[in-house]
Amino acid sequence: MAAKSNKHRVILIDADVVSHFIYAGEILSLGGIFTNPIHILDKVYAELARFPQRKQYVENLLNMKIITVIDFPEDHTEIKKEYAHIKKLMLKGDGESACMAVARHSENILASSNLKDIASYCKMHRIDYLTTMDFLCRALQTGVFDLARCNAFIQAVLSNKNKLPVTKMQDYICRDIGFCDQ
C-alpha cells in the first residue's frame, strides 16, 4: 500500500470526541489543534443533535467554520456496503459506523475515542485514527494547551462520567501521529 499523503487529509470526527471537548469547556479550541480540516458526517451530526445543548455547540462550530458537516456518500456503493456491515455485524452506532466506512474508503483520518470499537478495525484496514488524548498531546506539544489545561480537560471529562485512559496528562504516553499535518 502506498504511503498516504498528509496534504489535505480531513479528520472525520465522531460524536465522542466532540462531546469530550464540550464537557471540558474547550469546544472552541477543537479547530486550533491540527491544521487538517475537521469534518463531521451528517450521521454524526444527527447523533449530537438529539441533545439540544450539544447541537447548539456544534451549530456554533459550523457557524464559525471550525468544522464542516458533510453528507454520508449514499451514492458510493462500497461505502454503503461497509457501513451496513459495520452497523449490523459489528453492532456499532450510526455515526461511528459511517465514520469507519468513509475512512476505510478514503485517505481521511478517523477521530474517535472508542478504541475498543475502532482500534482493531483501523489496524486491519490501515486507517489512521486520532483519539481525544491525541488531540491533547498535539495541543500540549504545540503550546495550544499547557499541562494544567490538559489536566483540567481530563478532569472535566472524567467528572462528566466519560472515559479517558488516564486521570492526568503526565501519566499518558503520546503516540506518534505524524500522519496529521503539522
C-alpha positions as semicolon CSV with decimal commas, in nm:
position;residue;x (nm);y (nm);z (nm)
1;M;0,000;0,000;0,000
2;A;0,137;0,343;-0,092
3;A;0,206;0,590;0,185
4;K;-0,079;0,828;0,249
5;S;-0,011;1,193;0,177
6;N;-0,062;1,425;0,474
7;K;-0,159;1,707;0,245
8;H;-0,526;1,797;0,270
9;R;-0,631;1,491;0,469
10;V;-0,954;1,550;0,655
11;I;-1,027;1,448;1,013
12;L;-1,366;1,272;1,030
13;I;-1,471;1,337;1,387
14;D;-1,707;1,115;1,584
15;A;-1,953;1,229;1,849
16;D;-1,746;1,109;2,146
17;V;-1,451;1,339;2,071
18;V;-1,683;1,636;2,016
19;S;-1,860;1,554;2,342
20;H;-1,530;1,541;2,533
21;F;-1,445;1,891;2,413
22;I;-1,792;2,011;2,513
23;Y;-1,767;1,858;2,861
24;A;-1,423;2,010;2,909
25;G;-1,547;2,356;2,809
26;E;-1,288;2,359;2,528
27;I;-1,511;2,319;2,223
28;L;-1,382;2,637;2,058
29;S;-1,023;2,510;2,076
30;L;-1,110;2,199;1,871
31;G;-1,021;2,357;1,537
32;G;-0,691;2,507;1,652
33;I;-0,507;2,187;1,740
34;F;-0,450;2,028;1,398
35;T;-0,416;2,202;1,064
36;N;-0,620;1,926;0,898
37;P;-0,979;2,034;0,831
38;I;-1,234;1,873;1,063
39;H;-1,547;1,730;0,904
40;I;-1,847;1,580;1,073
41;L;-2,065;1,338;0,880
42;D;-2,437;1,415;0,877
43;K;-2,499;1,088;1,065
44;V;-2,269;1,202;1,349
45;Y;-2,434;1,543;1,348
46;A;-2,773;1,370;1,385
47;E;-2,645;1,181;1,691
48;L;-2,525;1,503;1,853
49;A;-2,842;1,691;1,754
50;R;-3,052;1,460;1,972
51;F;-2,913;1,656;2,267
52;P;-3,013;2,025;2,240
53;Q;-2,707;2,160;2,425
54;R;-2,463;1,958;2,215
55;K;-2,648;2,058;1,899
56;Q;-2,604;2,425;1,989
57;Y;-2,229;2,380;2,040
58;V;-2,198;2,205;1,703
59;E;-2,406;2,477;1,536
60;N;-2,164;2,733;1,679
61;L;-1,867;2,540;1,537
62;L;-2,038;2,528;1,199
63;N;-2,121;2,899;1,203
64;M;-1,762;2,982;1,297
65;K;-1,640;2,748;1,020
66;I;-1,434;2,544;1,269
67;I;-1,592;2,224;1,138
68;T;-1,792;2,134;0,827
69;V;-2,086;1,895;0,801
70;I;-2,061;1,661;0,504
71;D;-2,318;1,420;0,368
72;F;-2,268;1,049;0,402
73;P;-2,187;0,935;0,045
74;E;-2,512;0,744;-0,023
75;D;-2,415;0,703;-0,389
76;H;-2,087;0,523;-0,310
77;T;-2,178;0,153;-0,316
78;E;-1,865;0,024;-0,139
79;I;-1,901;0,274;0,147
80;K;-2,271;0,192;0,186
81;K;-2,194;-0,182;0,196
82;E;-1,919;-0,127;0,452
83;Y;-2,146;0,094;0,662
84;A;-2,418;-0,175;0,665
85;H;-2,161;-0,442;0,752
86;I;-2,018;-0,243;1,044
87;K;-2,360;-0,146;1,174
88;K;-2,519;-0,491;1,153
89;L;-2,233;-0,731;1,218
90;M;-2,008;-0,521;1,439
91;L;-2,304;-0,358;1,618
92;K;-2,173;-0,002;1,605
93;G;-2,384;0,314;1,610
94;D;-2,481;0,518;1,304
95;G;-2,215;0,786;1,338
96;E;-1,930;0,556;1,428
97;S;-2,022;0,309;1,152
98;A;-2,039;0,592;0,899
99;C;-1,701;0,736;1,005
100;M;-1,533;0,397;0,990
101;A;-1,677;0,314;0,647
102;V;-1,586;0,651;0,497
103;A;-1,237;0,644;0,650
104;R;-1,176;0,296;0,508
105;H;-1,254;0,409;0,154
106;S;-1,075;0,743;0,167
107;E;-0,746;0,895;0,277
108;N;-0,922;1,058;0,572
109;I;-0,835;1,025;0,940
110;L;-1,087;0,888;1,188
111;A;-1,121;1,072;1,521
112;S;-1,286;0,855;1,786
113;S;-1,201;0,762;2,141
114;N;-1,391;0,433;2,135
115;L;-1,072;0,230;2,098
116;K;-1,237;-0,098;2,186
117;D;-1,468;-0,037;1,889
118;I;-1,225;0,106;1,633
119;A;-0,865;0,004;1,705
120;S;-0,862;-0,345;1,554
121;Y;-1,074;-0,233;1,256
122;C;-0,840;0,059;1,189
123;K;-0,533;-0,163;1,218
124;M;-0,680;-0,426;0,986
125;H;-0,771;-0,167;0,721
126;R;-0,471;0,064;0,774
127;I;-0,684;0,359;0,878
128;D;-0,511;0,639;1,065
129;Y;-0,703;0,748;1,372
130;L;-0,691;1,005;1,649
131;T;-0,834;0,992;1,999
132;T;-0,918;1,270;2,240
133;M;-0,581;1,202;2,403
134;D;-0,407;1,254;2,068
135;F;-0,576;1,594;2,044
136;L;-0,447;1,675;2,394
137;C;-0,096;1,553;2,309
138;R;-0,081;1,770;1,999
139;A;-0,227;2,067;2,188
140;L;0,041;2,027;2,456
141;Q;0,324;1,975;2,204
142;T;0,230;2,284;2,003
143;G;0,160;2,510;2,301
144;V;-0,213;2,542;2,234
145;F;-0,267;2,394;2,585
146;D;-0,031;2,382;2,879
147;L;-0,012;2,089;3,121
148;A;-0,259;2,245;3,364
149;R;-0,514;2,298;3,088
150;C;-0,475;1,937;2,970
151;N;-0,526;1,813;3,324
152;A;-0,832;2,035;3,372
153;F;-0,970;1,898;3,044
154;I;-0,918;1,538;3,158
155;Q;-1,076;1,601;3,498
156;A;-1,380;1,774;3,344
157;V;-1,437;1,483;3,105
158;L;-1,399;1,225;3,382
159;S;-1,629;1,418;3,616
160;N;-1,899;1,401;3,348
161;K;-1,883;1,021;3,368
162;N;-1,690;0,982;3,042
163;K;-1,386;0,759;2,998
164;L;-1,028;0,856;2,929
165;P;-0,726;0,629;2,984
166;V;-0,560;0,849;3,250
167;T;-0,651;1,092;3,527
168;K;-0,366;1,332;3,447
169;M;-0,169;1,412;3,135
170;Q;0,165;1,321;3,293
171;D;0,055;0,957;3,303
172;Y;-0,014;0,936;2,929
173;I;0,246;0,839;2,671
174;C;0,171;1,023;2,349
175;R;0,161;0,824;2,023
176;D;0,336;0,916;1,702
177;I;0,068;1,091;1,499
178;G;0,292;1,215;1,221
179;F;0,022;1,125;0,970
180;C;-0,150;1,456;1,052
181;D;-0,048;1,790;0,905
182;Q;0,185;1,980;1,129
